[in-house]
Amino acid sequence: MGDELDKDVLLSFNKKGKILLMAAVIVMAGVLLVTFAVMTQRATIPESAARMLGTGRQDKIAIIYVEGQMVSDRSKDAAAGSAFSSDVVKAMRTATDDPDVKAIVLRVNSPGGTPVAAEEIISQMKKTRMVKPIVVSMGDIATSAAYYISSQSDRIVANPDTFTGSIGVIWVFKNKSKYYDEGGVSFYVAKTGNYKDLGSDWRGLTPAEKEYVNAIIEESYNRFVENVAKGRNLSVEYVKNIADGRVFTGETAKRMGLVDELGGLYDAVALAKSLGNIKGKATIVYMNEPAVK
């Protein structure tokens, strides 16, 4: 009877051992499959699952290009190589929503653009800066509205010979009335208000129209100056004294308080890494492509 009991116990242990061995094999196979998927094609694992497994998390620095003349939206009339604020804002929102992105570098290489395009980019910059830092890296040029958006970042890095500044607003009107007169061209204008054909090139501006457009320019200029002063922690009076349209080199701009540091793109990346509290290696991700010239 004792031998029979020993055999039953032995069979029981063997059966449990086989079950445990099969379970271990299944678990190991699952681990190997997950590891293989991560190593070969990370996208095969849902982001949420990857995070739970600890394989999806990485500290990123997002680079977003603002290159070319800034306008608000893509259109047939937009010049080749334009920087569209709608695209920049979309890229910035994507980077803002990504919890792995710890900081953003705006690579600005633009002569400026429309006030609307600048305001749209600045609006998103303010929202983004509430959750993660933005560092501007200036390329060849970052003037006028391009400096405007740069001034709203946490830090600005420029090359010593970057052209920047040019704080001011301009609105150009053409008067071709003499050309039309000499060519025998005349116009009949039917309009519903005195200002409806303001800016038409077949005539110059009246004194009242000049006063009107100067008031608009002054309003936009004051907003520009006040925001630069606030963004750069400078007095409005100081900014007004240098906001006469002059262009400065990056080195001069640094001495004037318009730029924080001198350096290139990867100096800005290093600064962004520090501001984003990234301790180890950072992964650089490019959110958009530079404009095609």
Contacts in CASP RR format, 6 or more apart in sequence:
PFRMAT RR
TARGET T0000
AUTHOR 0000-0000-0000
METHOD contacts of the structure
MODEL  1
MGDELDKDVLLSFNKKGKILLMAAVIVMAGVLLVTFAVMTQRATIPESAA
RMLGTGRQDKIAIIYVEGQMVSDRSKDAAAGSAFSSDVVKAMRTATDDPD
VKAIVLRVNSPGGTPVAAEEIISQMKKTRMVKPIVVSMGDIATSAAYYIS
SQSDRIVANPDTFTGSIGVIWVFKNKSKYYDEGGVSFYVAKTGNYKDLGS
DWRGLTPAEKEYVNAIIEESYNRFVENVAKGRNLSVEYVKNIADGRVFTG
ETAKRMGLVDELGGLYDAVALAKSLGNIKGKATIVYMNEPAVK
34 45 0 8 1.000
34 53 0 8 1.000
34 55 0 8 1.000
37 44 0 8 1.000
37 45 0 8 1.000
38 45 0 8 1.000
38 50 0 8 1.000
38 53 0 8 1.000
38 55 0 8 1.000
42 50 0 8 1.000
42 55 0 8 1.000
42 56 0 8 1.000
45 53 0 8 1.000
45 55 0 8 1.000
45 56 0 8 1.000
47 56 0 8 1.000
50 56 0 8 1.000
50 57 0 8 1.000
51 57 0 8 1.000
56 100 0 8 1.000
57 100 0 8 1.000
58 100 0 8 1.000
58 283 0 8 1.000
59 100 0 8 1.000
59 102 0 8 1.000
59 278 0 8 1.000
59 280 0 8 1.000
59 281 0 8 1.000
59 282 0 8 1.000
59 283 0 8 1.000
60 98 0 8 1.000
60 100 0 8 1.000
60 101 0 8 1.000
60 102 0 8 1.000
60 282 0 8 1.000
60 283 0 8 1.000
60 284 0 8 1.000
60 285 0 8 1.000
61 101 0 8 1.000
61 102 0 8 1.000
61 103 0 8 1.000
61 104 0 8 1.000
61 105 0 8 1.000
61 269 0 8 1.000
61 272 0 8 1.000
61 273 0 8 1.000
61 278 0 8 1.000
61 282 0 8 1.000
61 283 0 8 1.000
61 284 0 8 1.000
61 285 0 8 1.000
62 91 0 8 1.000
62 95 0 8 1.000
62 98 0 8 1.000
62 101 0 8 1.000
62 103 0 8 1.000
62 104 0 8 1.000
62 105 0 8 1.000
62 285 0 8 1.000
62 286 0 8 1.000
62 287 0 8 1.000
63 104 0 8 1.000
63 105 0 8 1.000
63 107 0 8 1.000
63 265 0 8 1.000
63 269 0 8 1.000
63 284 0 8 1.000
63 285 0 8 1.000
63 286 0 8 1.000
63 287 0 8 1.000
64 88 0 8 1.000
64 91 0 8 1.000
64 92 0 8 1.000
64 95 0 8 1.000
64 104 0 8 1.000
64 105 0 8 1.000
64 106 0 8 1.000
64 107 0 8 1.000
64 287 0 8 1.000
64 288 0 8 1.000
65 83 0 8 1.000
65 107 0 8 1.000
65 109 0 8 1.000
65 286 0 8 1.000
65 288 0 8 1.000
65 289 0 8 1.000
65 290 0 8 1.000
65 291 0 8 1.000
66 83 0 8 1.000
66 88 0 8 1.000
66 106 0 8 1.000
66 107 0 8 1.000
66 108 0 8 1.000
66 109 0 8 1.000
66 110 0 8 1.000
66 121 0 8 1.000
66 146 0 8 1.000
66 149 0 8 1.000
67 81 0 8 1.000
67 83 0 8 1.000
67 107 0 8 1.000
67 108 0 8 1.000
67 109 0 8 1.000
67 110 0 8 1.000
67 290 0 8 1.000
67 291 0 8 1.000
68 81 0 8 1.000
68 82 0 8 1.000
68 83 0 8 1.000
68 109 0 8 1.000
68 110 0 8 1.000
68 111 0 8 1.000
68 112 0 8 1.000
68 291 0 8 1.000
69 79 0 8 1.000
69 81 0 8 1.000
69 82 0 8 1.000
69 83 0 8 1.000
69 110 0 8 1.000
69 111 0 8 1.000
69 112 0 8 1.000
69 113 0 8 1.000
70 82 0 8 1.000
70 83 0 8 1.000
70 84 0 8 1.000
70 85 0 8 1.000
70 110 0 8 1.000
70 112 0 8 1.000
70 113 0 8 1.000
70 114 0 8 1.000
70 117 0 8 1.000
70 118 0 8 1.000
70 121 0 8 1.000
70 145 0 8 1.000
70 146 0 8 1.000
70 149 0 8 1.000
71 78 0 8 1.000
71 82 0 8 1.000
71 83 0 8 1.000
71 84 0 8 1.000
71 85 0 8 1.000
71 113 0 8 1.000
71 114 0 8 1.000
71 117 0 8 1.000
72 84 0 8 1.000
72 85 0 8 1.000
72 86 0 8 1.000
72 114 0 8 1.000
72 116 0 8 1.000
72 117 0 8 1.000
72 120 0 8 1.000
73 84 0 8 1.000
73 85 0 8 1.000
73 86 0 8 1.000
74 84 0 8 1.000
74 86 0 8 1.000
74 87 0 8 1.000
78 84 0 8 1.000
80 292 0 8 1.000
80 293 0 8 1.000
81 291 0 8 1.000
81 292 0 8 1.000
81 293 0 8 1.000
82 291 0 8 1.000
83 110 0 8 1.000
83 117 0 8 1.000
83 291 0 8 1.000
84 117 0 8 1.000
85 116 0 8 1.000
85 117 0 8 1.000
85 118 0 8 1.000
85 120 0 8 1.000
85 121 0 8 1.000
86 120 0 8 1.000
87 288 0 8 1.000
88 121 0 8 1.000
88 124 0 8 1.000
88 288 0 8 1.000
89 120 0 8 1.000
89 121 0 8 1.000
89 123 0 8 1.000
89 124 0 8 1.000
91 287 0 8 1.000
91 288 0 8 1.000
92 104 0 8 1.000
92 121 0 8 1.000
92 124 0 8 1.000
92 125 0 8 1.000
92 128 0 8 1.000
92 287 0 8 1.000
93 124 0 8 1.000
93 128 0 8 1.000
94 287 0 8 1.000
95 101 0 8 1.000
95 104 0 8 1.000
95 128 0 8 1.000
95 285 0 8 1.000
95 287 0 8 1.000
96 104 0 8 1.000
96 124 0 8 1.000
96 127 0 8 1.000
96 128 0 8 1.000
96 131 0 8 1.000
96 132 0 8 1.000
101 132 0 8 1.000
101 285 0 8 1.000
102 132 0 8 1.000
102 273 0 8 1.000
102 276 0 8 1.000
102 277 0 8 1.000
102 278 0 8 1.000
102 282 0 8 1.000
103 132 0 8 1.000
103 133 0 8 1.000
103 134 0 8 1.000
103 135 0 8 1.000
103 272 0 8 1.000
103 273 0 8 1.000
103 275 0 8 1.000
103 276 0 8 1.000
103 278 0 8 1.000
104 128 0 8 1.000
104 132 0 8 1.000
104 133 0 8 1.000
104 134 0 8 1.000
104 135 0 8 1.000
104 272 0 8 1.000
105 134 0 8 1.000
105 135 0 8 1.000
105 136 0 8 1.000
105 137 0 8 1.000
105 265 0 8 1.000
105 268 0 8 1.000
105 269 0 8 1.000
105 272 0 8 1.000
106 134 0 8 1.000
106 135 0 8 1.000
106 136 0 8 1.000
106 137 0 8 1.000
106 149 0 8 1.000
106 150 0 8 1.000
106 153 0 8 1.000
107 137 0 8 1.000
107 139 0 8 1.000
107 265 0 8 1.000
107 268 0 8 1.000
107 290 0 8 1.000
108 136 0 8 1.000
108 137 0 8 1.000
108 138 0 8 1.000
108 139 0 8 1.000
108 142 0 8 1.000
108 146 0 8 1.000
108 149 0 8 1.000
108 150 0 8 1.000
109 138 0 8 1.000
109 139 0 8 1.000
109 140 0 8 1.000
109 141 0 8 1.000
109 142 0 8 1.000
109 290 0 8 1.000
110 141 0 8 1.000
110 142 0 8 1.000
110 143 0 8 1.000
110 145 0 8 1.000
110 146 0 8 1.000
111 141 0 8 1.000
111 143 0 8 1.000
111 144 0 8 1.000
111 146 0 8 1.000
112 118 0 8 1.000
112 143 0 8 1.000
112 144 0 8 1.000
112 145 0 8 1.000
112 146 0 8 1.000
112 147 0 8 1.000
112 148 0 8 1.000
113 144 0 8 1.000
113 145 0 8 1.000
113 146 0 8 1.000
114 145 0 8 1.000
115 145 0 8 1.000
115 169 0 8 1.000
115 220 0 8 1.000
115 224 0 8 1.000
117 145 0 8 1.000
118 145 0 8 1.000
118 146 0 8 1.000
118 148 0 8 1.000
118 149 0 8 1.000
121 149 0 8 1.000
122 148 0 8 1.000
122 149 0 8 1.000
122 152 0 8 1.000
122 227 0 8 1.000
125 134 0 8 1.000
125 149 0 8 1.000
125 152 0 8 1.000
125 153 0 8 1.000
126 152 0 8 1.000
128 134 0 8 1.000
129 153 0 8 1.000
129 154 0 8 1.000
132 276 0 8 1.000
133 154 0 8 1.000
133 155 0 8 1.000
133 272 0 8 1.000
133 275 0 8 1.000
133 276 0 8 1.000
134 153 0 8 1.000
134 154 0 8 1.000
135 153 0 8 1.000
135 154 0 8 1.000
135 155 0 8 1.000
135 156 0 8 1.000
135 157 0 8 1.000
135 268 0 8 1.000
135 269 0 8 1.000
135 271 0 8 1.000
135 272 0 8 1.000
135 275 0 8 1.000
136 142 0 8 1.000
136 149 0 8 1.000
136 150 0 8 1.000
136 153 0 8 1.000
136 155 0 8 1.000
136 156 0 8 1.000
136 157 0 8 1.000
136 268 0 8 1.000
137 157 0 8 1.000
137 158 0 8 1.000
137 264 0 8 1.000
137 265 0 8 1.000
137 267 0 8 1.000
137 268 0 8 1.000
137 269 0 8 1.000
138 150 0 8 1.000
138 156 0 8 1.000
138 157 0 8 1.000
138 158 0 8 1.000
138 159 0 8 1.000
138 162 0 8 1.000
138 164 0 8 1.000
138 250 0 8 1.000
138 259 0 8 1.000
139 158 0 8 1.000
139 159 0 8 1.000
139 162 0 8 1.000
139 264 0 8 1.000
139 265 0 8 1.000
140 162 0 8 1.000
140 163 0 8 1.000
141 162 0 8 1.000
141 163 0 8 1.000
141 164 0 8 1.000
142 150 0 8 1.000
142 158 0 8 1.000
142 162 0 8 1.000
142 163 0 8 1.000
142 164 0 8 1.000
142 165 0 8 1.000
143 163 0 8 1.000
143 164 0 8 1.000
143 165 0 8 1.000
143 166 0 8 1.000
143 247 0 8 1.000
144 165 0 8 1.000
144 166 0 8 1.000
144 167 0 8 1.000
144 168 0 8 1.000
146 164 0 8 1.000
147 164 0 8 1.000
147 165 0 8 1.000
147 166 0 8 1.000
147 167 0 8 1.000
147 228 0 8 1.000
147 258 0 8 1.000
148 167 0 8 1.000
148 224 0 8 1.000
148 227 0 8 1.000
148 228 0 8 1.000
150 156 0 8 1.000
150 164 0 8 1.000
151 227 0 8 1.000
151 228 0 8 1.000
151 231 0 8 1.000
151 232 0 8 1.000
151 258 0 8 1.000
152 227 0 8 1.000
152 231 0 8 1.000
154 275 0 8 1.000
155 260 0 8 1.000
155 261 0 8 1.000
155 268 0 8 1.000
155 271 0 8 1.000
155 275 0 8 1.000
156 258 0 8 1.000
156 259 0 8 1.000
156 260 0 8 1.000
156 261 0 8 1.000
157 259 0 8 1.000
157 260 0 8 1.000
157 261 0 8 1.000
157 262 0 8 1.000
157 263 0 8 1.000
157 264 0 8 1.000
157 267 0 8 1.000
157 268 0 8 1.000
157 271 0 8 1.000
158 164 0 8 1.000
158 250 0 8 1.000
158 253 0 8 1.000
158 254 0 8 1.000
158 259 0 8 1.000
158 261 0 8 1.000
158 262 0 8 1.000
158 263 0 8 1.000
159 250 0 8 1.000
159 262 0 8 1.000
159 263 0 8 1.000
159 264 0 8 1.000
160 249 0 8 1.000
160 250 0 8 1.000
160 251 0 8 1.000
160 262 0 8 1.000
160 263 0 8 1.000
161 249 0 8 1.000
161 250 0 8 1.000
161 251 0 8 1.000
162 249 0 8 1.000
162 250 0 8 1.000
162 253 0 8 1.000
163 247 0 8 1.000
163 248 0 8 1.000
163 249 0 8 1.000
163 250 0 8 1.000
164 247 0 8 1.000
164 248 0 8 1.000
164 249 0 8 1.000
164 250 0 8 1.000
164 253 0 8 1.000
164 258 0 8 1.000
164 259 0 8 1.000
165 245 0 8 1.000
165 246 0 8 1.000
165 247 0 8 1.000
165 248 0 8 1.000
165 253 0 8 1.000
165 258 0 8 1.000
166 245 0 8 1.000
166 246 0 8 1.000
166 247 0 8 1.000
167 224 0 8 1.000
167 225 0 8 1.000
167 228 0 8 1.000
167 239 0 8 1.000
167 242 0 8 1.000
167 243 0 8 1.000
167 244 0 8 1.000
167 245 0 8 1.000
168 221 0 8 1.000
168 224 0 8 1.000
168 243 0 8 1.000
168 244 0 8 1.000
168 245 0 8 1.000
169 217 0 8 1.000
169 220 0 8 1.000
169 221 0 8 1.000
169 224 0 8 1.000
170 217 0 8 1.000
171 213 0 8 1.000
171 216 0 8 1.000
171 217 0 8 1.000
173 199 0 8 1.000
173 201 0 8 1.000
173 204 0 8 1.000
173 205 0 8 1.000
173 213 0 8 1.000
174 199 0 8 1.000
174 201 0 8 1.000
175 201 0 8 1.000
175 203 0 8 1.000
175 204 0 8 1.000
175 205 0 8 1.000
176 201 0 8 1.000
176 202 0 8 1.000
177 201 0 8 1.000
177 202 0 8 1.000
177 203 0 8 1.000
177 204 0 8 1.000
180 186 0 8 1.000
180 187 0 8 1.000
180 202 0 8 1.000
185 202 0 8 1.000
187 202 0 8 1.000
189 197 0 8 1.000
189 200 0 8 1.000
189 202 0 8 1.000
191 197 0 8 1.000
194 208 0 8 1.000
195 209 0 8 1.000
195 212 0 8 1.000
197 203 0 8 1.000
198 205 0 8 1.000
198 209 0 8 1.000
198 212 0 8 1.000
198 213 0 8 1.000
199 205 0 8 1.000
199 209 0 8 1.000
205 213 0 8 1.000
221 243 0 8 1.000
224 243 0 8 1.000
225 236 0 8 1.000
225 239 0 8 1.000
225 240 0 8 1.000
225 243 0 8 1.000
226 236 0 8 1.000
228 234 0 8 1.000
228 239 0 8 1.000
228 243 0 8 1.000
229 235 0 8 1.000
229 236 0 8 1.000
229 238 0 8 1.000
229 239 0 8 1.000
232 239 0 8 1.000
232 257 0 8 1.000
232 258 0 8 1.000
234 257 0 8 1.000
242 256 0 8 1.000
242 258 0 8 1.000
248 256 0 8 1.000
248 258 0 8 1.000
250 259 0 8 1.000
250 262 0 8 1.000
251 262 0 8 1.000
253 259 0 8 1.000
254 260 0 8 1.000
254 261 0 8 1.000
254 262 0 8 1.000
261 267 0 8 1.000
261 271 0 8 1.000
269 282 0 8 1.000
269 284 0 8 1.000
273 282 0 8 1.000
END
